[in-house]
Amino acid sequence: MSDNYDYNDNLTISVYDHLSDDDFENFFGDAVPITIKSYLTDTQIGLIHFCLASIFMILQILVFSSFFNKKELFKKTCFQIMFNHGILSFIQQLCHIITSITVIFNIKASPELFQIVGSLLSAAYIGSIAFIFLLTLNRFDILYSVGILHNDQKKYFYMFGIILCYLFTISIFVTYFILPQCKLIFSSVTFEWVFDDFESSRTAYQFEKKSIYSFLGISLILQILILLKVFTIRCGTSGRIVIVADDLKIIFHALLCFVTALFLELIWDGVVFEIYWTGIFLIMPHILFIFCTISNSVFILFFVREIRRNVFAYKYVQSKIQSMTVTRTTKGSFNITTKSIV
């Protein structure tokens, strides 16, 4: 979550978050020259968030349909990890939709509800990063044929890893929900989830950042090693450097999942560039956050053959095409037979 809100240590975000525009301008002066409300209304911003989250939720449901259309996928460890990662992605999209509805209709929900949604969203996001690390570790294990554990032991190892990811997620949710210093609110000024009192939440913030950077950093290193291994195998087979579509998929997956999430974290920390308080670009970090919560599912939906071919929409279209082909073939055969008789 973002931390760029340390304008006055004596005030929490919830205190000045609901100030009128005039009071807000008088309080901050030139420190906040332009807000997003100069360009878009609350309803428009909420609709943008709602449409994106709804589209991504539909994509996630399509991924789920593939698993239920072909239950044999659950027998493979990598697909088990993908499915469980998808559950956390679905939860995050649901949180984004609930948040966007409150923004669209200007609903003053109870603080407890916002605290539940914010805590659940943050916990699910960190948990999904942990699942991406576990999935990358599984791919690395398969490609490099790591022989530390036997196949049966590896199966239990990754099952234990899935359980740990869920326990990690649940523990974060409970901690954020119970402890006042970890309270999260959705700011109506910057339209993203932030810690209410950054000074008292520094420990939680540091834990969150270190966990995410650790998972992303190790995952990115493993992904680079996977790519190098693939290139080595292809060069050894053909005697020259050969890049095929599957190699590009690996690169694209790294960019889509790891680099995008890392870029978002660097934006939140103000390391890459500062885009807060600069008009319409104010909502870009949260839009990127919504995309990051579903990026891995988008990749497996469009680039993993076993998932794509078992999506109910794909199977429906395929059956229609086959039906039309059979009908045309039957009509053609009938016409040829008729001409022969004549």
C-alpha positions as CSV (number, residue, x, y, z in Angstrom):
1,M,0.0,0.0,0.0
2,S,1.0,3.6,-0.5
3,D,2.8,5.6,2.1
4,N,3.1,9.1,0.5
5,Y,0.9,10.9,3.0
6,D,3.2,12.2,5.7
7,Y,2.1,15.9,5.6
8,N,1.2,16.2,9.3
9,D,2.2,13.7,11.9
10,N,-0.6,14.9,14.2
11,L,-3.4,14.0,11.8
12,T,-4.4,10.7,10.4
13,I,-5.7,10.2,6.8
14,S,-9.3,9.7,8.0
15,V,-9.2,13.2,9.6
16,Y,-8.4,15.3,6.5
17,D,-9.7,12.8,4.0
18,H,-13.3,14.1,4.2
19,L,-12.4,17.8,4.3
20,S,-14.3,20.0,1.9
21,D,-12.3,21.1,-1.2
22,D,-11.9,24.7,0.2
23,D,-10.7,23.4,3.6
24,F,-8.5,20.9,2.0
25,E,-6.8,23.6,-0.1
26,N,-6.5,26.0,2.8
27,F,-4.9,23.2,5.0
28,F,-2.3,22.0,2.5
29,G,-1.8,25.1,0.4
30,D,0.7,24.6,-2.4
31,A,1.7,21.2,-1.2
32,V,-1.2,19.8,-3.1
33,P,-1.6,22.0,-6.2
34,I,-3.9,19.8,-8.3
35,T,-6.2,17.0,-7.3
36,I,-7.9,14.4,-9.5
37,K,-11.3,16.0,-8.8
38,S,-10.3,18.8,-11.1
39,Y,-10.5,16.3,-14.0
40,L,-12.9,13.5,-13.0
41,T,-15.8,13.2,-10.7
42,D,-16.0,10.5,-8.0
43,T,-18.6,8.7,-10.1
44,Q,-16.4,8.6,-13.1
45,I,-13.4,7.3,-11.1
46,G,-15.6,4.7,-9.4
47,L,-16.9,3.5,-12.8
48,I,-13.3,3.2,-14.1
49,H,-12.4,1.0,-11.2
50,F,-15.7,-1.0,-11.4
51,C,-15.4,-1.7,-15.1
52,L,-11.7,-2.8,-14.8
53,A,-12.4,-5.0,-11.8
54,S,-15.5,-6.5,-13.4
55,I,-13.7,-7.4,-16.6
56,F,-10.8,-9.0,-14.7
57,M,-13.3,-10.9,-12.5
58,I,-14.9,-12.4,-15.6
59,L,-11.5,-13.4,-16.9
60,Q,-10.8,-15.1,-13.6
61,I,-14.2,-16.9,-13.7
62,L,-13.2,-18.2,-17.2
63,V,-10.0,-19.6,-15.7
64,F,-12.0,-21.3,-13.0
65,S,-14.3,-22.8,-15.7
66,S,-11.3,-24.5,-17.3
67,F,-10.4,-26.3,-14.1
68,F,-14.0,-27.6,-13.6
69,N,-14.3,-28.6,-17.3
70,K,-11.2,-30.7,-17.0
71,K,-10.6,-31.8,-13.4
72,E,-7.5,-33.8,-14.5
73,L,-5.7,-30.4,-14.2
74,F,-5.9,-30.7,-10.5
75,K,-3.6,-33.7,-10.6
76,K,-0.6,-31.5,-11.7
77,T,1.1,-29.4,-9.0
78,C,1.6,-26.3,-11.1
79,F,-2.2,-26.1,-11.9
80,Q,-3.0,-26.6,-8.3
81,I,-0.9,-23.6,-7.5
82,M,-2.5,-21.6,-10.3
83,F,-6.0,-22.4,-9.1
84,N,-5.3,-21.4,-5.5
85,H,-3.6,-18.2,-6.7
86,G,-6.8,-17.5,-8.7
87,I,-8.8,-17.7,-5.6
88,L,-6.9,-14.9,-4.0
89,S,-7.1,-12.9,-7.3
90,F,-10.9,-13.3,-7.3
91,I,-11.0,-12.1,-3.7
92,Q,-9.0,-9.0,-4.7
93,Q,-11.3,-8.2,-7.6
94,L,-14.3,-8.6,-5.3
95,C,-12.7,-6.1,-2.9
96,H,-12.1,-3.7,-5.8
97,I,-15.7,-3.9,-6.9
98,I,-17.0,-3.3,-3.4
99,T,-14.7,-0.3,-3.1
100,S,-15.8,1.1,-6.5
101,I,-19.5,0.8,-5.7
102,T,-19.0,2.9,-2.5
103,V,-17.2,5.5,-4.6
104,I,-19.8,5.6,-7.4
105,F,-22.8,6.0,-5.1
106,N,-20.9,7.9,-2.4
107,I,-21.8,5.4,0.2
108,K,-20.6,6.1,3.7
109,A,-20.0,2.6,4.8
110,S,-19.2,1.7,8.3
111,P,-15.5,1.9,9.3
112,E,-15.6,-1.8,10.2
113,L,-16.7,-2.8,6.6
114,F,-13.9,-0.7,5.1
115,Q,-11.4,-2.2,7.5
116,I,-12.5,-5.7,6.5
117,V,-12.3,-4.9,2.8
118,G,-8.9,-3.1,3.1
119,S,-7.4,-5.8,5.3
120,L,-8.6,-8.6,3.0
121,L,-7.4,-6.8,-0.1
122,S,-3.9,-6.2,1.3
123,A,-3.6,-9.7,2.7
124,A,-4.8,-11.3,-0.5
125,Y,-2.4,-9.2,-2.6
126,I,0.6,-10.2,-0.5
127,G,-0.6,-13.8,-0.5
128,S,-0.9,-13.8,-4.3
129,I,2.7,-12.6,-4.6
130,A,3.7,-15.6,-2.4
131,F,1.8,-17.9,-4.7
132,I,3.6,-16.5,-7.7
133,F,6.9,-17.3,-6.0
134,L,5.7,-20.9,-5.2
135,L,4.6,-21.3,-8.9
136,T,8.0,-20.0,-10.1
137,L,9.8,-22.3,-7.7
138,N,7.8,-25.2,-9.1
139,R,8.8,-24.3,-12.7
140,F,12.4,-24.0,-11.7
141,D,12.3,-27.3,-10.0
142,I,10.9,-29.1,-13.1
143,L,13.3,-27.5,-15.5
144,Y,16.4,-28.0,-13.5
145,S,15.3,-31.4,-12.2
146,V,16.2,-30.6,-8.6
147,G,16.8,-34.0,-6.9
148,I,16.7,-33.0,-3.3
149,L,13.3,-34.6,-2.8
150,H,11.6,-37.6,-4.5
151,N,8.5,-37.0,-6.6
152,D,6.1,-38.1,-3.8
153,Q,8.0,-35.8,-1.3
154,K,7.8,-32.9,-3.8
155,K,4.1,-33.3,-4.1
156,Y,3.7,-33.0,-0.3
157,F,6.2,-30.2,-0.3
158,Y,4.2,-28.0,-2.6
159,M,1.0,-28.9,-0.9
160,F,2.5,-27.7,2.3
161,G,3.7,-24.6,0.5
162,I,0.1,-23.9,-0.6
163,I,-1.1,-24.3,2.9
164,L,1.6,-21.9,4.2
165,C,0.6,-19.3,1.6
166,Y,-3.0,-19.4,2.9
167,L,-1.9,-19.3,6.5
168,F,0.4,-16.3,5.6
169,T,-2.6,-14.6,4.0
170,I,-5.0,-15.2,6.9
171,S,-2.4,-14.1,9.5
172,I,-1.9,-10.8,7.7
173,F,-5.7,-10.3,7.4
174,V,-6.3,-10.9,11.1
175,T,-3.3,-8.7,12.1
176,Y,-4.4,-5.8,9.9
177,F,-8.0,-6.1,11.1
178,I,-7.3,-6.4,14.8
179,L,-4.5,-4.0,15.3
180,P,-5.4,-0.2,15.2
181,Q,-2.0,0.8,14.0
182,C,-2.5,-1.4,10.9
183,K,-5.8,0.2,10.0
184,L,-6.3,0.7,6.2
185,I,-8.8,3.2,4.7
186,F,-9.7,4.1,1.1
187,S,-8.7,7.7,0.6
188,S,-11.3,9.9,-1.2
189,V,-8.4,12.3,-2.1
190,T,-6.0,9.9,-3.9
191,F,-8.5,7.1,-4.5
192,E,-6.4,4.2,-3.2
193,W,-6.0,2.2,0.0
194,V,-3.6,3.7,2.5
195,F,-2.6,3.3,6.1
196,D,-4.7,5.6,8.2
197,D,-1.8,6.6,10.5
198,F,1.5,6.0,8.8
199,E,3.7,6.8,11.8
200,S,2.1,4.1,13.9
201,S,2.0,1.6,11.0
202,R,5.6,1.8,10.0
203,T,6.3,-1.7,11.3
204,A,3.4,-3.1,9.3
205,Y,4.5,-1.1,6.2
206,Q,8.1,-2.3,6.4
207,F,7.0,-5.9,6.9
208,E,4.7,-5.6,3.9
209,K,7.4,-4.1,1.6
210,K,10.2,-6.5,2.7
211,S,7.9,-9.5,2.1
212,I,6.8,-8.3,-1.3
213,Y,10.3,-7.3,-2.5
214,S,11.7,-10.6,-1.3
215,F,9.1,-12.7,-3.1
216,L,9.3,-10.7,-6.3
217,G,13.1,-10.5,-6.2
218,I,13.7,-14.2,-5.8
219,S,10.9,-15.0,-8.3
220,L,12.5,-12.7,-10.9
221,I,15.9,-14.4,-10.4
222,L,14.4,-17.8,-10.7
223,Q,12.6,-16.7,-13.9
224,I,15.8,-15.4,-15.4
225,L,17.5,-18.7,-14.6
226,I,14.6,-20.6,-16.2
227,L,15.0,-18.5,-19.3
228,L,18.8,-19.1,-19.4
229,K,18.2,-22.8,-19.1
230,V,15.8,-22.9,-22.0
231,F,18.3,-20.9,-24.2
232,T,21.1,-23.3,-23.2
233,I,19.0,-26.3,-24.1
234,R,18.0,-24.8,-27.5
235,C,21.5,-23.7,-28.3
236,G,22.9,-27.2,-27.4
237,T,20.3,-28.9,-29.6
238,S,20.6,-26.6,-32.7
239,G,24.1,-25.3,-32.3
240,R,22.9,-21.7,-32.6
241,I,20.8,-19.3,-30.7
242,V,17.1,-20.0,-31.4
243,I,14.2,-18.1,-29.9
244,V,10.7,-19.6,-30.3
245,A,7.3,-18.6,-29.2
246,D,7.5,-20.5,-25.9
247,D,10.6,-18.5,-25.0
248,L,8.8,-15.2,-25.7
249,K,6.0,-16.5,-23.4
250,I,8.5,-16.8,-20.5
251,I,9.7,-13.3,-21.1
252,F,6.2,-11.9,-21.4
253,H,5.2,-13.7,-18.2
254,A,8.1,-12.2,-16.3
255,L,7.2,-8.7,-17.6
256,L,3.5,-9.2,-16.9
257,C,3.7,-10.5,-13.4
258,F,7.1,-9.7,-11.7
259,V,8.2,-6.5,-13.4
260,T,4.7,-4.9,-13.3
261,A,4.3,-5.7,-9.6
262,L,7.8,-4.5,-8.9
263,F,7.2,-1.3,-10.9
264,L,4.0,-0.7,-8.9
265,E,5.9,-1.0,-5.6
266,L,8.6,1.4,-6.7
267,I,5.9,3.9,-7.8
268,W,4.3,3.6,-4.3
269,D,7.7,4.2,-2.7
270,G,8.4,7.1,-5.0
271,V,11.6,5.5,-6.3
272,V,10.8,5.5,-10.0
273,F,9.0,8.8,-10.3
274,E,6.6,10.8,-8.3
275,I,3.1,10.9,-9.9
276,Y,1.0,11.7,-6.9
277,W,-0.9,15.0,-6.7
278,T,-0.6,15.5,-10.5
279,G,-4.1,15.6,-11.9
280,I,-5.5,12.7,-13.8
281,F,-2.4,10.5,-13.3
282,L,-3.3,10.3,-9.7
283,I,-5.5,7.2,-10.3
284,M,-2.8,5.4,-12.3
285,P,-1.2,3.6,-9.3
286,H,-4.5,2.1,-8.2
287,I,-5.4,1.1,-11.8
288,L,-2.0,-0.7,-12.1
289,F,-2.7,-2.3,-8.7
290,I,-6.0,-3.7,-10.0
291,F,-4.2,-5.1,-13.0
292,C,-1.4,-6.6,-10.9
293,T,-4.0,-8.6,-8.9
294,I,-5.0,-10.5,-12.1
295,S,-1.9,-10.4,-14.3
296,N,-0.9,-14.0,-13.7
297,S,-4.5,-15.3,-14.4
298,V,-4.5,-13.2,-17.6
299,F,-1.3,-14.9,-18.7
300,I,-2.4,-18.4,-18.1
301,L,-5.8,-17.8,-19.7
302,F,-4.3,-16.6,-23.0
303,F,-1.0,-18.5,-23.1
304,V,-1.4,-21.8,-21.2
305,R,-2.9,-24.2,-23.7
306,E,-4.4,-26.6,-21.2
307,I,-6.3,-23.7,-19.6
308,R,-7.4,-21.9,-22.7
309,R,-8.8,-25.0,-24.5
310,N,-11.0,-26.0,-21.6
311,V,-12.6,-22.6,-20.9
312,F,-16.4,-23.0,-21.4
313,A,-16.5,-20.1,-23.9
314,Y,-13.7,-21.6,-26.0
315,K,-15.3,-25.0,-26.0
316,Y,-18.7,-23.6,-26.9
317,V,-17.3,-21.7,-29.9
318,Q,-15.3,-24.8,-30.9
319,S,-18.4,-27.0,-30.8
320,K,-20.3,-24.5,-32.9
321,I,-17.5,-24.4,-35.5
322,Q,-17.4,-28.2,-35.6
323,S,-21.2,-28.4,-35.9
324,M,-21.1,-25.9,-38.9
325,T,-18.3,-27.8,-40.5
326,V,-20.2,-31.1,-40.2
327,T,-23.4,-29.5,-41.6
328,R,-21.5,-28.1,-44.6
329,T,-19.8,-31.4,-45.2
330,T,-23.2,-33.2,-45.1
331,K,-24.8,-30.7,-47.5
332,G,-21.8,-31.1,-49.9
333,S,-22.0,-34.8,-49.8
334,F,-25.8,-34.7,-50.4
335,N,-25.4,-32.4,-53.4
336,I,-22.8,-34.6,-54.9
337,T,-25.0,-37.7,-54.4
338,T,-28.0,-35.9,-56.0
339,K,-26.0,-34.9,-59.0
340,S,-24.7,-38.5,-59.5
341,I,-28.3,-39.8,-59.4
342,V,-29.4,-37.2,-61.9
